[in-house]
Amino acid sequence: MPPTLQWGGRFAEQPDPALLAFGSSLEDDLVLAPFDVACSRAHVAALEGGKIVAERVASALREALQRVGEEIASGTFVDVARAAGAEDVHGAIDARVRELCADGESLHAGRSRNDQVATTLLLYARERAAQGEAVARDIAFALLASAKDELAAETLLGATTHWQPAQPVLLSFWLVAAAEPFVRATRRFADAKKECSRSCPLGSGAVAGSTLPLDREAAARMLGFSAPSRNAMDAVGTRDAALDVAHAFVRATNDASRVASELVIWCTPAFGYARLGDASSTGSSLMPQKRNPDPFELVRGAAAELVGAYAGALASLCGLGLSYHRDLQQTKRLVISAIERGLAALHAFSRALVDVRFQRERMNARAGDGYAVATDIADALILRGLSARRAHALVGAAVANAERDGRELAASDLGAAAAECGIDALDVPLDAAGSVRAKRTVGSTNPGQVARAIAGLEAELA
């Protein structure tokens, strides 16, 4: 058998090279290399703690693993692993330890790749969850900092639903709405990170545990887990915690995609609400005038990619029994793909976001377009005793008349509505700024409520 393989004693023939290559996950696994070294060091502690290997052997194994870790950090290990033709990064590291250390064959005592892979994947997912939490927090803080600037400037925005004119709001209100999902994302990443640290699979063996007296508690402590796993069969067969991290990236990237999609539209000349700086924009190889917000479009594309990867990871599990199956290699690949792509997309979104400049004059000028204060007039009629349906119909008719005349709603429309209802007068602001200030409810676009929301979110993030 090839020296990098960790199995083969019961086989009389060499494995089919094509099938061995088909089963290899080395290229997908390389990102796990430093985490596998940490896992292996903890296994040495478990071996030494159980007096399965002597202190001298444990020391030699640690030295070899230290050397492998240095090779991984310097980037030289990749070529070694590829040249060895290993099935996966776990086998490549084991083979390298055997090359470096005369006692290297003792490293795998009491350990299966089943518990090794499960543990390594959790260590990787936990670190990436921490990174996801950090970038989500950075995005939220950036949006809130912009919200404070635009609140001070009293920048207005014509909010839309169905991409049709709806009601005037503060731009800072929109920015808070964009920040809220990333605050939720920080909580989601924190919860996923905690779940990855709950239960340590290392020492579970292939499926049933081990007859060797491994010190599982020492290994779990060394790796930062709360405790060793309770059930070996579940420990080697579940990918739930890693899927939680992938899910957090799917959700956060989806949130970024929604904000990005709106900013792409705002950057078009037809809207002209925003401009993306040169450092974040791209041009056209043919059209000299082009200024494209490509990072936001790519974030949108990455969000769709992540949904597919996550769905595939779930689908790869649904037909499996409770213990380890080789299909889990596909689950691992898809989980890593979702996490890596998601983290890259969030970093790109974060960098481009701070390069956005809002065009305040244009936004202010268009904030009241499309009869956006119509709801305020209807509310005023309701406060004077009309039913909601009657008020809605009266204001709708007024909008139809104004639209036919090619004008916005005016004081004469207020007078006509009041006269039809037998009311002396209606005091309703017909400008966007007045509409914003008139809002009363908690969580509304009223400047005081927006300031309160910003403070609350900043306190939660802190």
N, C-alpha and C positions, 0 to 999 in steps of 0.2 A: 504493500500500500504506500501511497505518497507520504513522505515524512510529516507533512503538515496535517494530515488527517488525524483525528482523535479517536478513530474507530477502525475496525477492519480485521480484528483478530480471528473472527469466525468465518472470514471469506477466503476462498481459494483463488479467486480470480481478481484481477485489477478492475476497478470501477470503469464504466464506459466514460471516456473523457467528455463526450458531448453531453451526457446526462449529468455528469459532475458539474460541468459549466452551467448547464441549465439550472441546477440547484444552488449555484453560488449566489450569495447576497453580499459579497465583499464590497462592491462599489456603493451599495446602499448603506452598508454598515460602517464605513470609514469614519463617519461623524461620531460614532459611538466609542472610538478607540480610547480616548482618555478616561471615559467612564468605565470601560472594561478593566483598565489598569487599576482603578480605584476598587472595583469589585473584586479583582484578584488579590489585591493587598488585604482586603477584609477577609477573604477566604483563607489566606495565610494565617491571619490572626485566629480564625476559627480552628484551623488545623493545630496551631501551636497551643491554643487554649485547651484543646481536647487532648493534648499530648500525643497527637497522631504523628507529628514530625518533631524532631529535636530542635532546640533553639538554634543550633548551627545551621540546619537546613532552612529554617524559617528566615534566618538572616540572609542566607544566600539567595533565597527566592525574592526577598524584598529588594536586594541589590539589583537583581536582574530586572525586576519590574520597574525600579527607578530608572534603569538604563533605557528600557522600552519607553517609559514616559517621556524621557528627554528626547528620544528619537521622534516620538509623535509630535512633541512641541516644536521641534526644529523642522518638521516636514519630511524627514528622511525615511520614516517608517512606511509611508505609502508605497514607495518603490519596493521596499523589502517585502511587504505583504503581497503586492501584485506579482512579484517575481516568484514567490513561493507557491503560487497557485492555490491559496487557501480557499476553503469553502466560504468562510466568513471572517470577520475581523477577530472574533473570539479565538478561532483556530489559529489565525495568523499570530496573535500575541502569544498563545500557548507554545507554538512552534518556535517563536523567537526566544522565549524564556528557556526552552530546552537547548537552544543553540548557545545561549549565554551562560548557562548554569548547569553543572554536572548533576545537580539534584532537581533539575527542571521537571522531570517526569513525576515528581511528587505533588506538583501544583494542583493537579486535577483530582486528587484523592477525595472521594466523598462528594464530588460536584459533577453535575450534568450540565450540558449546554442549556438544558431546559431552564434550570433555576438561574444559571449565569446570564442568559439572555434576558429573562424576565427582570432580574435585578438591574442589569446594565441599562435597559430601556427606561426603568423608573428613574434612575439617576440622571439620565439624559433629559427626560421629560421634566423633571423637577427643576433643573437648571434653566431650561428654556421657558418654563412657566414664570420663573423669577424675572427673566429677561422680558417676557411679554408683559408682565405686570409693570415693569419699569417704563417701557415704551408707551403703554396705554396711559400711565400716569403723566408722562411727558406731554402726550397729545392733549390730554384733558387740561393740564395747566396752560398749555399754549393757547387753547381755545378760550379759556377763562381770562387769560391776560388780554387777548384781543377783545373779549367781551367788555372788559373794564374800560379799555380805550374807546370803544365805540359807544358805550354808555355815557362816558364823559362828553363825547362829541354829539350825543343825541342823534346818531345816525338812524334814519328810518329805512324800512324795507316793506315793500308790498308783498305780504305773505300770500302764498298760493296753496290751493288744494286742487288736485287734478291738473296742476300746472295752469289753472285759471285764477284770475284775481280773487282774493278772499277778503282779508282785512289788513289794515296797517299794523305793523309791529315795529319794535326796535330791532335793529340789526343785532344788538347784544342779546336779545331774546332768542334769535336764531342761533347764535353762537353758543348760548347755554344749552339749547336743545341739541346741538351737535356734541357738546361736552358730556352730557348726561350718560350716553351709552358707554363712553370710555371710562367713566367713573364706575359704572357697573362692570365693565371689563376688568378693572383692577381687582374688584372683589372676586370675579370669576376665576381669574388667574391665581389669586391668593388661595382660594378654596382648592383649586386643582393641585397647586403646589403642596398644600397640606396633605391632600389625599395620597400624593406620591410618596410621602414620608411616613405614612401610617404603618405599613406592613412590609417587612423585608423577606423576599422569597429565597434569598441565599441560604443554602443548607437544606432546601427541600428535595434536592436530588432530582431524579427524573420524574417521579410521580408519588413516591411513597415515603420520602424521608430517607434517612441513612442509618445503617448499623454502626457507623463510626461515631464516636462521641464528640461531634463538632460543637464548638462553643458558639452557638448561633447568636446568643445575646451579645457577645463581644463583636461579632461581625455587624450586627444590626446597629449597635452603638457607634461603631467606627464610621458607618455610612450615613449616620444621621436619621435612622428610622426609629419610630417609637417602640417597636417590638418585632421579634421574628413573626413570620406568618403563622396562622393557626392551623392551616390545612394545606399540606403539600400539593395535593391534586389541584386545588383551586389556585394556589400560588403560581404554579408553572403554566396554567392554562388561561388565566385572565389577563386582559389588557385594559381593564376598565380605567385605571388611573391615568395611563398614557392617553387613552381616548378622551378623558376629561380635558387634558391639556390641549389636544388637537381641537376639541370642540371649542375651547376658549379662543383659540386662534381663528377658527372659522367664524365665530360670532364677532370678534373684534375686527377682523378684516372685512366682514360684511358691513359693519357699522362704518368703517372707513370708506367703503365703496359708495355708500349712500351719500355721505358728505362730498366725496370726490365727484360723484355724478352731478350733483347740483353745482359744484364749483366749475366743472367743465362747461356747463350751460351758461353760468354767469360770466365766464370769460369770453363768450362769443360777442361780437360787435352788436348783435341784435339785442342782447341784454346790456352788456357793458357795465356790469356791477362789480367786476373784479378783474385784476390783471396779475398774472403770474410773472415773477421776475425772470430775468435772463438765465440765471443759474439753474432754474428748474424747467425752462421751456426748451422746446426743440423746433427746428425748422423743417423745410421740405427740400428734397434734393432737386425739385423742379421749379417750385413756386417761390420766388424770393420773398414774397410778402408774408409767408406763413409764420404763425407764432402758436405752437401747439402745446397744450397742457398735458403732454404725454405721461408724466408720472401718475397723474390722477386717473387717466384712462387705463394704465397698466395695473393700478391698484384694483380698479373695477374688474379687470380680467382675472387678476389673481383671486379675487373673492369667488368667482365662479369656479375656478380651478380647485380651490380648497373644498368647496361643497362636494365636488365630484370625488376628491380623494377621501374625504371623511365618510361619504356614503359607501364608497368601495371598502373602506376599512371595516365598517359595520357589517356589510354584506359578507365579507370574508370570514366573519365569525359565526354567522347565524346558523350554519349547518354543522358546526363542530361539536364533538363531545366535550366533556368537562376537563379532560387532561390536555397534555400537549399534543399538537398536530402540526405537521410541517406547513400547513396553510398559514399558520401564525407568522411565518416569515413574510408573507404577502401583507398581512396586517401591519407588521412592523414597518415595511417599506412605505406603505401608504400613510401611516402615522407620521413617520419622519418627513415625508414629502410635504404633508400639510403643515407641520410645525415649522420647517425651514422656510417654506415659501411664505407662510403667514408672517413670520418674524421679519423677513426681508421686505414684505409689502408694508408692514406697519412702520418700519424704519424709513422707507421711501416716502410714505404719506407724511410722517412727522417732519421730514426735511423740507418737503415741498410746501407744507401747510404754512410754515413761518415765512415763506416767500410770497404769500398772497397779499395783495394790496387792494383794499376795497375802494371803489369809486363813490365817495360819499355824496357828491353833488347830484350825480345821476340817480342814485338810490333814493335820495330825499325827494327829487323832482317827480319820481314815478310812484312813490309810496301810496298815493291815494288814487291811482288810476283804476279804471274798471269799476267805478261805483263802490269802492271798498268800504265806505262809511255807511252803506245801506243798513247793515245789521244794527249799527248804533241808533239809527232812526227808529227801526222797529222796536228796539229795546226801550226807547223813550216813550213810544206809544203804549207799550205794555205797562210801564210805570204809571201812565195816566189812566189805566183801567181797561184798555183794550185786550182782547184775547190774543194769544200768540198767532193764531191763524189769521185773524182779521188784520193784525198789524203787518204780518208777512205779505198778505195780499195787497194792502194799500201801498207799501213801499215798493213791492214788485211792480205795481202799475206805474209808480212814479219813475222807477228806473227805465221802464219801457218807453215812457214819454220822453225822458231825457235822451235816451239812446236814439230815438227817432229824430230828435232835434239836433243830434250831434253835439251834445254838451254834457258836462258833469252835473251832479245834483247841486241844487242851489237853494238859497233861502226861500225862494218862491215855492219850491216843492215842499218845504217844511210848512209854510203857511197854508198851502192847499190841503195837505194831509190833516193839519190841525182843524181847518174849517170843516172838512168832511166828517170829522169825528166830534165836532162840537167843542173843541178845545181852544182856549184863547190863544195859546202859542206853544211852540216846541223849542226848547233851548238845547240844541244838539250841535256839537262842533262838526263842521264839514271838512276840516282839514285833517291830514293824517296825524300830525303831532297832537292835536287836540283829542283825536280818537284814542291814541295810545294813553294819554294822561287820564282819560275818563274811565279806563278799566279799573275794576274794584276788587276782583276776586284774587284769592291766594293763588300764586302760580301763573298769573296773567302777565301781559307785556307791559304793565304799568312800571315806570322806572324804579319805583321803590321795591316792587316785587322782584324785578330783575336783579337789583343790587342784593337783595336778601338771598336769592337763589345762588348768586356767585359766591357769596360769603359761606353759605352752607356747603357747597361743593368743595370749596377750597379747604374748609375745616375737615371734611371727610377725607380728602386726599392726604392732608397733613397727618 
